[in-house]
Each structure stands twice: as structure tokens, then as C-alpha cells.
Amino acid sequence: MSIAFQKRNPIMATIRSLQGALDFEPRSLGVRRFFKNVTVYLNAISEGAAAAHEYATLTRRGTSHDDAVEQVFEEHFGRR
């Protein structure tokens, strides 16, 4: 293994055995912060899907594109 590779990837360079790799637990990465970020991400996906559904419903009922976009953005994203 070259020295340049070890400098670019310091975590993998410190693992010397299979047991060392299996014992690796990313506790210092902040598990709670990770789950908080995943929750924020999933909520954003959910809200985007709800907005897309409402837009599709409005346009299916004959609302013009511009009016539907304004209504959806006002209802879903206007409170920010």
C-alpha cells in the first residue's frame, strides 16, 4: 500500500485485520444527529410528494399550470 493512499484514506489505513474492521463502530459520528438528518430528509420527501399529488389533482380538475403551482407553493411552502 502506498503512502499517498494512506494519507488520502486515514480510517482504512488504521485497520490492520479483519477483526479490527468488524469491531469498527461509528459512535463518534453522532448517531442521533444521523437519525435527525434522516428524519428531516424523509419529511421533505413526504411533503414534496404531497405537493406533487395536490398539483396533479388541481391540474386534473382543470386548473391551469400557473394557478396550480401558485396554490401548491402557497399551501405547502409559503409558511417558511
C-alpha positions as a Markdown table, in Angstrom:
| # | Residue | x | y | z |
|---|---|---|---|---|
| 1 | Met | 0.0 | 0.0 | 0.0 |
| 2 | Ser | 1.5 | 3.4 | -1.0 |
| 3 | Ile | 2.0 | 6.2 | 1.5 |
| 4 | Ala | -0.1 | 8.5 | -0.7 |
| 5 | Phe | -3.1 | 6.2 | -0.4 |
| 6 | Gln | -2.7 | 6.1 | 3.3 |
| 7 | Lys | -2.8 | 9.9 | 3.6 |
| 8 | Arg | -6.0 | 10.1 | 1.5 |
| 9 | Asn | -7.8 | 7.4 | 3.4 |
| 10 | Pro | -6.7 | 7.6 | 7.0 |
| 11 | Ile | -9.5 | 5.5 | 8.5 |
| 12 | Met | -8.9 | 2.4 | 6.3 |
| 13 | Ala | -5.2 | 2.8 | 6.8 |
| 14 | Thr | -5.5 | 2.2 | 10.6 |
| 15 | Ile | -7.4 | -1.1 | 10.2 |
| 16 | Arg | -4.9 | -3.9 | 10.2 |
| 17 | Ser | -7.0 | -7.0 | 10.5 |
| 18 | Leu | -10.5 | -8.4 | 9.8 |
| 19 | Gln | -11.3 | -8.3 | 13.5 |
| 20 | Gly | -10.4 | -4.6 | 13.5 |
| 21 | Ala | -12.7 | -4.0 | 10.6 |
| 22 | Leu | -15.6 | -5.9 | 12.3 |
| 23 | Asp | -15.1 | -4.0 | 15.6 |
| 24 | Phe | -15.4 | -0.6 | 13.9 |
| 25 | Glu | -18.4 | 1.2 | 15.4 |
| 26 | Pro | -19.1 | 4.8 | 14.3 |
| 27 | Arg | -20.2 | 6.1 | 17.7 |
| 28 | Ser | -18.3 | 9.3 | 17.3 |
| 29 | Leu | -20.2 | 10.2 | 14.1 |
| 30 | Gly | -23.3 | 11.2 | 16.1 |
| 31 | Val | -26.0 | 8.5 | 15.7 |
| 32 | Arg | -28.7 | 10.9 | 17.0 |
| 33 | Arg | -27.7 | 13.6 | 14.5 |
| 34 | Phe | -27.7 | 11.0 | 11.8 |
| 35 | Phe | -31.3 | 9.9 | 12.6 |
| 36 | Lys | -32.3 | 13.6 | 12.9 |
| 37 | Asn | -31.0 | 14.2 | 9.4 |
| 38 | Val | -32.7 | 11.2 | 8.0 |
| 39 | Thr | -36.0 | 12.3 | 9.6 |
| 40 | Val | -35.6 | 15.8 | 8.0 |
| 41 | Tyr | -34.9 | 14.2 | 4.7 |
| 42 | Leu | -37.9 | 11.8 | 4.8 |
| 43 | Asn | -40.2 | 14.7 | 5.9 |
| 44 | Ala | -39.0 | 16.7 | 2.9 |
| 45 | Ile | -39.7 | 13.8 | 0.6 |
| 46 | Ser | -43.1 | 13.3 | 2.1 |
| 47 | Glu | -44.0 | 17.0 | 1.8 |
| 48 | Gly | -42.8 | 17.1 | -1.8 |
| 49 | Ala | -44.9 | 14.0 | -2.7 |
| 50 | Ala | -47.9 | 15.6 | -1.0 |
| 51 | Ala | -47.4 | 18.8 | -3.0 |
| 52 | Ala | -47.0 | 16.8 | -6.3 |
| 53 | His | -50.2 | 15.0 | -5.5 |
| 54 | Glu | -52.1 | 18.2 | -4.9 |
| 55 | Tyr | -50.7 | 19.7 | -8.1 |
| 56 | Ala | -51.7 | 16.7 | -10.1 |
| 57 | Thr | -55.2 | 16.8 | -8.6 |
| 58 | Leu | -55.6 | 20.5 | -9.4 |
| 59 | Thr | -54.4 | 20.2 | -13.0 |
| 60 | Arg | -56.6 | 17.1 | -13.4 |
| 61 | Arg | -59.6 | 19.2 | -12.3 |
| 62 | Gly | -58.8 | 21.8 | -15.0 |
| 63 | Thr | -56.8 | 24.4 | -13.0 |
| 64 | Ser | -54.1 | 26.0 | -15.2 |
| 65 | His | -50.5 | 25.2 | -14.6 |
| 66 | Asp | -49.6 | 28.6 | -13.2 |
| 67 | Asp | -52.6 | 28.8 | -10.8 |
| 68 | Ala | -51.9 | 25.2 | -9.6 |
| 69 | Val | -48.3 | 26.0 | -9.0 |
| 70 | Glu | -49.1 | 29.1 | -7.0 |
| 71 | Gln | -51.7 | 27.3 | -4.9 |
| 72 | Val | -49.5 | 24.4 | -4.1 |
| 73 | Phe | -46.5 | 26.6 | -3.2 |
| 74 | Glu | -48.6 | 28.8 | -1.1 |
| 75 | Glu | -50.1 | 26.0 | 0.8 |
| 76 | His | -47.0 | 23.7 | 1.2 |
| 77 | Phe | -44.1 | 26.1 | 1.1 |
| 78 | Gly | -45.4 | 29.5 | 1.9 |
| 79 | Arg | -45.2 | 29.2 | 5.7 |
| 80 | Arg | -41.4 | 29.1 | 5.6 |
